[in-house]
Every structure is written in structure tokens, then in C-alpha cells.
């Protein structure tokens, strides 16, 4: 195989990978928009902004999108809205959220944070001592 063929093959693989990644992200954004319509959900306060920002980072959501999720929904509800039944699941979003909660809350982190309502997690986040903030 010549060097030119190897380079072309590498470029083709990279281009196909990029197309699939963009297609998947677009599909996730459309599923999120269907599950959580635009507009701020009732129940969030200004004090919840740091928690919502951390949630957006964990789930790779656009800025301000976490405020669209009602406080009574759980992280698993959001995860299942992003990934339909036929998807191959990974837990990178959930792991990033657990890590952020662990860094912020330390030992006060709930045992099953993924089934807790987001409003309850935001309350724990707000009540965390100053020294444990990430």
C-alpha cells in the first residue's frame, strides 16, 4: 500500500467518524428538545445556576438547556430522553455527573443520585460547605 492510499484511507475514516458523531449529536439535541420544550421550567431559582451549569457540563448540553428540565425529573429521565431504547448505552454522562456530585458533596452524596429528583440534588449542591466546592 502506498503512503497516499494510507493517508486517503485515514482521511476517509476520519470524515465518516465526524459525520456519524455530528448526526448523533443532532439526534440527541432533537430528542432533548422534544422531551423538554424551550423555556425555563418552573421551580428553578437563581441559586441553582451552579448546579445547572455542572449538569450541563456532565451531559454536554448547550448553555441554559438544563433549566428547561423540571426539578422533579431525575438524571436517568434525562439520560433516557437522550438515548432511545435501541441505542448502545454508555454511562459517560452519568459518570461525569456522579464525579461532580462526589467532588462537591463528598460523603454527603446520596447513594443513588441518578434516581433522585434534580431539585433535591440542587438543594444538596447549594447546601454543600464552601471548602468542598469544585
Secondary structure per residue as TSV (DSSP state, phi and psi in degrees):
chain	resnum	aa	ss	phi	psi
A	1	X	-	360.0	134.1
A	2	X	-	-81.4	164.4
A	3	X	H	-62.9	-37.5
A	4	X	H	-62.9	-41.2
A	5	X	H	-65.8	-40.7
A	6	X	H	-62.6	-43.4
A	7	X	H	-65.2	-45.2
A	8	X	H	-62.7	-40.9
A	9	X	H	-62.4	-44.6
A	10	X	H	-61.9	-41.8
A	11	X	H	-65.5	-39.1
A	12	X	H	-65.0	-43.5
A	13	X	H	-62.8	-43.2
A	14	X	H	-63.6	-41.4
A	15	X	H	-66.0	-43.6
A	16	X	H	-65.0	-40.5
A	17	X	H	-61.6	-43.2
A	18	X	H	-64.0	-42.1
A	19	X	H	-62.8	-45.6
A	20	X	H	-63.6	-43.0
A	21	X	H	-61.6	-45.5
A	22	X	H	-64.7	-40.2
A	23	X	H	-62.2	-44.5
A	24	X	H	-63.8	-45.4
A	25	X	H	-63.3	-39.6
A	26	X	H	-63.8	-40.7
A	27	X	H	-65.5	-40.6
A	28	X	H	-63.6	-41.4
A	29	X	H	-64.6	-38.8
A	30	X	H	-66.5	-41.4
A	31	X	H	-64.1	-39.6
A	32	X	H	-63.9	-43.4
A	33	X	H	-64.0	-35.2
A	34	X	H	-70.0	-39.9
A	35	X	H	-75.9	-34.6
A	36	X	S	-131.2	92.7
A	37	X	-	-62.1	157.6
A	38	X	S	-57.6	151.7
A	39	X	S	111.9	145.8
A	40	X	-	-70.4	130.9
A	41	X	-	-72.6	147.8
A	42	X	T	-66.2	140.9
A	43	X	T	109.8	-14.4
A	44	X	-	-87.7	142.0
A	45	X	-	-116.0	173.6
A	46	X	G	-64.5	-28.8
A	47	X	G	-69.3	-17.6
A	48	X	G	-83.9	-5.7
A	49	X	H	-55.5	-44.4
A	50	X	H	-62.0	-38.8
A	51	X	H	-65.4	-44.1
A	52	X	H	-63.3	-36.9
A	53	X	H	-65.0	-41.2
A	54	X	H	-65.4	-37.8
A	55	X	H	-65.3	-41.2
A	56	X	H	-62.3	-40.8
A	57	X	H	-64.9	-42.3
A	58	X	H	-64.1	-40.4
A	59	X	H	-97.9	4.5
A	60	X	T	54.0	45.5
A	61	X	-	-90.8	158.2
A	62	X	-	-68.3	156.8
A	63	X	T	-58.8	128.6
A	64	X	T	90.4	-9.6
A	65	X	G	-73.3	-28.5
A	66	X	G	-63.9	-28.5
A	67	X	G	-70.5	-13.4
A	68	X	G	-77.5	-17.7
A	69	X	S	-84.4	126.7
A	70	X	-	-62.2	143.6
A	71	X	T	-61.8	-18.1
A	72	X	T	-82.1	-9.5
A	73	X	S	-81.8	156.0
A	74	X	B	-102.7	163.2
A	75	X	H	-58.3	-34.0
A	76	X	H	-67.0	-32.9
A	77	X	H	-60.5	-43.8
A	78	X	H	-66.9	-43.5
A	79	X	H	-59.9	-45.0
A	80	X	H	-71.6	-22.1
A	81	X	H	-72.7	-33.8
A	82	X	H	-77.8	-34.1
A	83	X	S	-116.8	113.0
A	84	X	-	-70.8	174.5
A	85	X	T	-58.1	-37.1
A	86	X	T	-83.1	3.3
A	87	X	S	-77.4	158.1
A	88	X	-	-88.6	116.3
A	89	X	-	-82.8	143.9
A	90	X	-	-126.9	167.7
A	91	X	-	-120.4	30.7
A	92	X	H	-65.0	-40.6
A	93	X	H	-64.0	-45.4
A	94	X	H	-67.1	-37.0
A	95	X	H	-66.2	-42.6
A	96	X	H	-62.9	-38.6
A	97	X	H	-66.7	-45.3
A	98	X	H	-59.6	-40.7
A	99	X	H	-64.9	-41.7
A	100	X	H	-65.0	-42.0
A	101	X	H	-65.7	-41.3
A	102	X	H	-63.8	-40.5
A	103	X	H	-67.3	-36.0
A	104	X	H	-82.2	-44.8
A	105	X	H	-96.7	-20.7
A	106	X	G	62.0	-127.6
A	107	X	G	-71.8	-14.8
A	108	X	G	-83.0	1.3
A	109	X	S	-67.8	135.8
A	110	X	-	-64.3	152.9
A	111	X	T	-65.7	-37.5
A	112	X	T	-121.1	73.0
A	113	X	G	-68.4	-20.5
A	114	X	G	-76.9	-15.2
A	115	X	G	-106.9	3.5
A	116	X	S	-84.6	143.9
A	117	X	B	-61.7	146.8
A	118	X	H	-60.5	-34.1
A	119	X	H	-61.7	-39.6
A	120	X	H	-68.2	-40.2
A	121	X	H	-65.5	-37.4
A	122	X	H	-65.4	-37.8
A	123	X	H	-64.1	-42.8
A	124	X	H	-63.1	-40.0
A	125	X	H	-61.9	-45.6
A	126	X	H	-63.7	-37.3
A	127	X	T	-83.2	0.3
A	128	X	S	-66.9	142.3
A	129	X	-	-62.0	151.6
A	130	X	G	-57.0	-37.4
A	131	X	G	-68.8	-22.9
A	132	X	G	-95.2	6.2
A	133	X	-	-70.5	137.1
A	134	X	-	-73.0	360.0
